[in-house]
Amino acid sequence: MTNPIRRHFRVTALTVGAVVALAACGGSDGDADPAEPAPAEAPATDPTPNEVATSDGVATSDGVATSDGVATSADVETPEDGAPAAIVASGASDLGEILTNSGGRSLYGFTPDAGGTPTCNDGCAQSWPPLSVDSAELPDGLDAELFSVVQRDDGSYQLAAGGWPLYLFASDIFAGDVNGQGAGDTWFLAAPDGTLIGAPADATG
């Protein structure tokens, strides 16, 4: 025969154990709130400058060149939809005014190209991409006294300024970067007048 006191003790112990177990389960999802995810930030974008070339000069990053000089940004009208961007422009840098492509990236000359023949080919051109044009004809809106088109070893065409074939630098990521200036003592930024900034005095295009 079962002792009633022992039976009562066993039932009480089971009841207490069940309460403890339920409390433990509730604590796992009631005390700690899940961390809220950080709000997503919109990616930064670099605005493309409004650049337009005329037959009398070269567009700038904040205006357009005319026969009388460079207009201010207030004088620039937004091109109609579908109007081609200027292939070359001028813009400000830490080293003064320089030539840039239509996206504002710096343009360079290579001193071994003296005489106007591009000599940066193959692997060199992967680090220093040429400023390419579609044909031997000078693009509309560029001053023929300053700009010209030269042919590369592979038969493609490259824009030149002041006799210097123009190149970009692959490590210049953003508009205004001038990371290629002075590289190897042979790469120098192109100025709007077609000279190379900081190049040796005997370097002529």
N, C-alpha and C positions, 0 to 999 in steps of 0.2 A: 504494500500500500504506500502510495506516495505521500511524503510529508507535506502538509499544506503550506507550511512556512517556506520550505525549500522551493515549492512550485511558485509561490508568490514572488520570491526573490528572483527566480529565473525570468518570469514575465516582466518584472520591473527592469531588469538588466537589458532585455531585448528592446524594450521601449526606449530607454535612454540611448542605446546604440543607434537606433533608427533616427532619433532626433539629431544626434551628432553628425551622422552621415548626411542628412538633409541639409544641415547648416553648412557643411563643407562644400557641397555641390553649389549651393546658392552663392557662396563667396567667390567662386571662380568667375562668375559673370556679372556680379553686382558691384564689386568694389572698384575695379579698374576699368576706366573708360578707354576705348581704343583711341590711339593717337590720330588726330585729324591730319589728312595729307596737306602738305604745303600747297598754297594756291599756285597754279601754273603761271609763269611769266611769259608774256608775249615776246617772241624773238625780236632783237633789235634789227632794224634795217637801215641801210645807208641810202639816203635819197640820191637819186641820180640827178646831177646838175642839169639845168636847162641850157643846152649848148647848141648854138647855131653858127655855121660858118657862112661868110659872104664871099663874094668874088674879090673883095678888096683886102681880106685879111683872115685872121684866125679867131674862132670863137674862144671866149674865156669862160671860166666856170661860173662867173657871175654877170656876164654880159656878152655882147657880140662886137667883134671888131668891125670897124667901118673905115672908109678912106680918111676920115678925120680923127681917128683914134678909137679908143675902146669905150663902148657905151656902158652905162651903169645898169644894175639889175632892173631899175625902174624903166629903162628904155627898151627892155627885151620883151618881145611878145611871144607867147607860147606858140610853138609850131602847130599847124593843123594836124589832126590825127593822120597817121601814116607818113608824116614827113620824116625823111631819114635824119638820124643824128649825125652831127659833125664827127668825122673820123678822128680828128685831132683838135685839141683845144689847148688853152694855157691856164695854169692855175698856180696858186700860192703854195710854197713849201717852206720848210725851215731854212732852205738855202736860196730863197728868192723865187721869182717866177720861173716856171718850167713848162715844158710841153707835156701834155698828158693825152691818153686816149679818150674816147667819148665817155668812158666810165670814170674818169678822173685818176686813173692809174698812171704813174710816172713813166716817162719814156727816156731811154738812154741811147748813147752812141758808144761804139766800140772802137778804140783807137787803132787796132789793126785794120779797120775798114777804111783807113785814109785813102782817098782816091775814089771812094764811092762804091766799091765792090764789097758785098756782104761776105764775111769770112767766118761767121758763127753759124755752123751747120750741124746736122746730126745731133749728137748728144748735147752739144753746146746750145743748140736751139731749143732743147727741152727746158733748160734752165733760163734761157733768154729768148722767149718767143718773139719772132719778128712781127712788126706791125704790118700785117698783110693787106694788100688791096687786090681787086679782082683782075685787073689788067694793066698793061703798060701805060694806059691813059691816066693822066692825073685826075683824081676825083674832083667833081665840080665844087667850086667854092674855095679852092686852095690857091694861094698866090704862087704862080709858076716861077717867080724870081726867088722864092724861098724853098719851095717844095719840089720834089721830083720823085719819079718811080724808078726803082732799079730791079733787075732780075736776079734771082737767086740760083744757086747751083741746081736745084731741083726743078727749075723752070717757073716757079711761082714768082709773084711780084711783091715788093716791099716798098713802103713809103720812106723817103729820106727827107731830111731837113738840113739845109746848109751843106749838102753833099754827104751828110752822115746817115746811113741806114738806121732806122729807128727800131728799138727793141723794148719789150717789157721785161720785168724781172719776176720770176715765178714766186719768189719769197716776199714780194710786195703784195699783201693781201687786201689792204684797204686803200681807198683814195687818199693820196697824200703821203703814203709810205715811200721812203727813199732808201731802203735797205741795200740797194745795189750800188750806191754812190761810192766810187773809188775802189770797187772790188778788183783785186788783182792789179791795181794801178792801171787798168785798161778800160774800165766801165765808168762813164760819167753822164750825169743828167744833161738832157738837151734843153737849152734855153730857147725862148720864143724867137730869137734872132738866128737860130741854127748853129750857134756855138755850143761847145761842151763845157759845162761848169766845172772848174777845177782841173781840167785836162792840161797836160804840159803845153807850154807856149808853142812848141813846134808841131802840135797835132792839128792838122788841117784836113777838112773833109773834101 
